[in-house]
Amino acid sequence: MDRIRVAALRYYTLNGTDHRSHDEQNAAIGAYVRWRNARTDPRRTSPPVR
């Protein structure tokens, strides 16, 4: 994952939240990544570059 996506993920997941601990914050990030990965449509990805 490139830096732009990581920054976007961080802002999307953490914006407007008040996590009590790093563990709670990490759980929120992990939940979002699992949610996003479950909804990935492989047909919409670009073909491999040769």
MOHUZI-V475371 format. One record per residue. N is the residue number from 1. PSI is psi in whole degrees, -180 to 180 (999 if undefined). OMEGA is omega in degrees with one decimal (NA if undefined). BURIAL is I if it has 24 or more other C-alpha atoms within 12 Angstrom, else O. Layout:
BEGIN
n/psi/omega/burial
N/PSI/OMEGA/BURIAL
N/PSI/OMEGA/BURIAL
END
This chain:
BEGIN
n/psi/omega/burial
1/133/-177.9/O
2/170/-174.6/O
3/-36/-179.3/O
4/-44/179.4/O
5/-39/179.2/O
6/-43/178.6/O
7/-43/178.9/O
8/-42/177.8/O
9/-45/-179.3/O
10/-47/-179.4/O
11/-42/-179.1/O
12/-45/-174.7/O
13/-37/-170.7/I
14/-13/-176.6/O
15/126/178.1/O
16/14/179.5/O
17/162/178.1/O
18/80/-178.7/O
19/140/-177.3/O
20/-21/-177.7/O
21/168/176.4/O
22/-34/178.6/O
23/-43/178.3/O
24/-39/177.4/O
25/-45/178.7/O
26/-36/178.0/O
27/-39/178.4/O
28/-42/178.6/I
29/-45/179.4/I
30/-39/178.8/O
31/-41/178.8/O
32/-44/-179.6/O
33/-43/177.9/O
34/-42/178.2/O
35/-46/-177.9/O
36/-44/-179.0/O
37/-32/179.2/O
38/-20/-177.4/O
39/13/178.6/O
40/132/179.1/O
41/106/-175.8/O
42/-22/179.4/O
43/-19/-177.0/O
44/-4/177.8/O
45/155/-179.2/O
46/154/179.8/O
47/157/179.7/O
48/144/177.6/O
49/134/-179.6/O
50/999/NA/O
END
